[in-house]
Amino acid sequence: MDLEQRLLDFSLLGAGWVLWTLVALSAACVVVAVERAAYFRLNKTEDAAMEAAMASFLKNGDTAEFQTALDALGGIQARVLAAGLDASRDGPESVEEVIAGTLVFEKSRAERGLLILGTVGSNAPFIGLFGTVLGIIKAFHDLAAAQSEATEAVMAGISEALVATAIGLMVAIPAVILYNTFQGKVKSAMSKSQSLSHLVLAKLKSAQSEAS
């Protein structure tokens, strides 16, 4: 009986605390979005400059020149290729392993915080719905306690409760959009890095074959 009363008391708290929870989650999403946007901006490798450096390397095979160009370029793609070139003295097989490990590391860095956006995007509507249910329970409880103002009490309570669902959707939709946007940036960076890595490996293997 004590448990039932505690659950009832919890239900009668209404949707207010749920709304504040959604506001906090929304603020967390904004923080993650700003931080990730800054990360991708600072870690972007310019495509034109990379293409020029890659074309020069494929033409003359000068690893030292290519390494210098990559260090100057910076960004995810440049770091992946630079890590591979550092291991080139140990042979193409070592380069391949180093590049694979660096790709995993860079991907984990690029995806940091995106779990928050994905979780909020998928669960905020349910949190809002939970708040709506609690608000409706409270509205009907108030209705039973104030029969003289029954219609006004229940309508006001339900109207307030439905706000929680609306806020939940307002939080979820931008979170999903941001999550998909940043995941697209991660996939693009990783696919470009893998593509360029294959070209570098092919050139290094070709140079090794010619040397032997």
C-alpha positions as CSV (number, residue, x, y, z in Angstrom):
1,M,0.0,0.0,0.0
2,D,2.9,2.3,0.8
3,L,4.4,1.6,-2.6
4,E,1.1,2.4,-4.3
5,Q,0.8,5.7,-2.5
6,R,4.4,6.6,-3.4
7,L,3.7,5.8,-7.1
8,L,0.6,7.9,-6.9
9,D,2.4,10.8,-5.4
10,F,5.0,10.6,-8.1
11,S,2.3,10.6,-10.8
12,L,0.7,13.7,-9.3
13,L,3.9,15.7,-9.7
14,G,2.7,16.5,-13.2
15,A,4.6,17.3,-16.3
16,G,6.6,20.2,-15.0
17,W,9.8,18.3,-14.1
18,V,9.6,16.5,-17.4
19,L,9.6,19.8,-19.3
20,W,12.7,20.9,-17.4
21,T,14.4,17.6,-18.3
22,L,13.7,18.2,-21.9
23,V,15.1,21.7,-21.7
24,A,18.3,20.3,-20.1
25,L,18.5,17.7,-22.9
26,S,18.0,20.4,-25.5
27,A,20.8,22.4,-24.0
28,A,23.1,19.3,-24.0
29,C,22.4,18.8,-27.7
30,V,23.3,22.5,-28.4
31,V,26.6,22.1,-26.6
32,V,27.4,18.9,-28.5
33,A,26.4,20.4,-31.8
34,V,28.6,23.5,-31.3
35,E,31.5,21.4,-30.2
36,R,31.2,19.0,-33.1
37,A,30.8,21.7,-35.6
38,A,34.0,23.4,-34.3
39,Y,35.8,20.0,-34.4
40,F,34.9,19.3,-38.0
41,R,35.8,22.8,-39.1
42,L,39.2,22.6,-37.4
43,N,39.9,19.1,-38.7
44,K,38.8,19.5,-42.3
45,T,41.3,18.6,-45.0
46,E,41.0,20.9,-48.0
47,D,40.0,18.7,-51.0
48,A,41.8,20.7,-53.7
49,A,45.1,20.9,-51.8
50,M,44.9,17.2,-51.0
51,E,44.2,16.3,-54.6
52,A,47.2,18.3,-55.7
53,A,49.5,16.7,-53.1
54,M,48.2,13.3,-54.0
55,A,48.7,13.8,-57.7
56,S,52.3,14.9,-57.1
57,F,53.0,11.9,-54.9
58,L,51.5,9.5,-57.4
59,K,53.6,11.1,-60.2
60,N,57.1,11.2,-58.5
61,G,56.7,8.9,-55.5
62,D,58.5,11.4,-53.2
63,T,57.4,10.3,-49.7
64,A,59.3,13.1,-47.9
65,E,57.7,15.8,-50.0
66,F,54.2,14.2,-49.6
67,Q,54.8,13.9,-45.8
68,T,55.6,17.6,-45.6
69,A,52.5,18.5,-47.6
70,L,50.3,16.4,-45.3
71,D,51.8,18.0,-42.2
72,A,50.9,21.4,-43.7
73,L,47.4,20.4,-44.7
74,G,46.3,18.9,-41.4
75,G,42.8,17.4,-40.9
76,I,41.6,13.8,-40.6
77,Q,42.5,12.6,-44.0
78,A,46.0,14.1,-43.8
79,R,46.6,12.6,-40.4
80,V,45.6,9.1,-41.6
81,L,47.9,9.3,-44.6
82,A,50.8,10.8,-42.6
83,A,50.6,8.0,-40.0
84,G,50.8,5.5,-42.9
85,L,53.8,7.2,-44.4
86,D,55.6,7.2,-41.1
87,A,55.5,3.4,-41.2
88,S,56.5,3.1,-44.9
89,R,60.1,2.2,-44.0
90,D,58.8,-1.1,-42.6
91,G,57.0,-2.0,-45.8
92,P,53.5,-1.7,-47.3
93,E,52.0,-4.3,-44.9
94,S,53.0,-2.2,-41.9
95,V,51.5,0.9,-43.7
96,E,48.2,-0.9,-44.2
97,E,48.0,-1.9,-40.5
98,V,48.9,1.6,-39.3
99,I,46.3,3.2,-41.6
100,A,43.6,0.8,-40.4
101,G,44.4,1.6,-36.8
102,T,44.5,5.3,-37.4
103,L,41.2,5.2,-39.2
104,V,39.5,3.5,-36.2
105,F,41.1,6.1,-33.8
106,E,40.0,9.1,-36.0
107,K,36.5,7.7,-36.4
108,S,36.1,7.3,-32.6
109,R,37.3,11.0,-32.2
110,A,34.9,12.2,-34.9
111,E,31.9,10.4,-33.4
112,R,32.5,11.6,-29.8
113,G,29.3,13.1,-28.4
114,L,27.1,11.9,-31.3
115,L,25.6,9.2,-29.0
116,I,24.0,12.0,-27.0
117,L,22.3,13.5,-30.1
118,G,21.2,10.0,-31.2
119,T,19.8,9.1,-27.8
120,V,18.0,12.4,-27.3
121,G,16.6,12.2,-30.9
122,S,15.2,8.8,-30.4
123,N,13.9,9.1,-26.9
124,A,12.8,12.7,-26.4
125,P,9.3,12.0,-27.9
126,F,8.8,9.2,-25.4
127,I,9.9,11.5,-22.5
128,G,7.5,14.1,-23.7
129,L,4.7,11.5,-23.9
130,F,5.6,10.4,-20.4
131,G,5.1,13.9,-19.2
132,T,1.8,14.1,-21.0
133,V,0.6,11.0,-19.3
134,L,1.6,12.3,-15.9
135,G,-0.1,15.6,-16.7
136,I,-3.3,13.9,-17.6
137,I,-3.2,11.8,-14.4
138,K,-2.8,15.0,-12.4
139,A,-5.6,16.7,-14.4
140,F,-8.1,14.0,-13.6
141,H,-7.0,13.9,-10.0
142,D,-7.7,17.6,-9.7
143,L,-11.0,17.0,-11.5
144,A,-12.0,14.6,-8.8
145,A,-11.0,17.0,-6.1
146,A,-12.8,20.0,-7.6
147,Q,-16.1,19.0,-9.0
148,S,-17.5,22.5,-9.1
149,E,-14.9,23.6,-11.6
150,A,-14.6,20.2,-13.3
151,T,-14.5,21.2,-16.9
152,E,-12.1,24.1,-16.5
153,A,-9.8,22.0,-14.3
154,V,-9.5,19.0,-16.6
155,M,-9.2,21.1,-19.8
156,A,-6.5,23.3,-18.3
157,G,-4.6,20.2,-17.0
158,I,-4.8,18.3,-20.3
159,S,-3.7,21.4,-22.3
160,E,-0.7,21.8,-20.1
161,A,0.1,18.1,-20.3
162,L,0.0,18.1,-24.1
163,V,2.8,20.7,-24.1
164,A,5.2,18.0,-22.9
165,T,4.6,16.0,-26.1
166,A,5.1,19.1,-28.3
167,I,8.3,20.0,-26.5
168,G,9.6,16.4,-26.8
169,L,9.1,16.6,-30.6
170,M,10.7,20.0,-30.7
171,V,13.8,18.6,-29.0
172,A,13.9,15.3,-30.9
173,I,13.6,16.6,-34.5
174,P,16.6,19.0,-34.4
175,A,18.6,16.3,-32.5
176,V,17.9,13.7,-35.2
177,I,18.8,16.2,-38.0
178,L,22.1,17.1,-36.2
179,Y,22.9,13.5,-35.6
180,N,22.4,12.6,-39.3
181,T,24.4,15.6,-40.4
182,F,27.4,14.8,-38.3
183,Q,27.2,11.1,-39.1
184,G,27.3,12.1,-42.7
185,K,30.4,14.2,-42.1
186,V,32.1,11.2,-40.3
187,K,31.3,8.8,-43.1
188,S,32.5,11.3,-45.8
189,A,35.8,11.8,-43.9
190,M,36.3,8.1,-43.4
191,S,35.5,7.1,-47.0
192,K,37.8,9.8,-48.4
193,S,40.5,8.7,-46.1
194,Q,40.1,5.0,-47.1
195,S,40.1,5.9,-50.8
196,L,43.3,8.0,-50.5
197,S,44.9,5.3,-48.4
198,H,44.4,2.7,-51.1
199,L,46.1,5.0,-53.6
200,V,49.0,5.5,-51.3
201,L,49.3,1.8,-50.6
202,A,49.2,1.0,-54.3
203,K,52.0,3.5,-55.0
204,L,54.1,2.2,-52.2
205,K,53.7,-1.4,-53.3
206,S,54.5,-0.4,-56.8
207,A,57.7,1.4,-55.7
208,Q,58.7,-1.7,-53.6
209,S,58.2,-4.0,-56.6
210,E,60.3,-1.7,-58.8
211,A,63.1,-1.5,-56.2
212,S,63.2,-5.3,-55.8
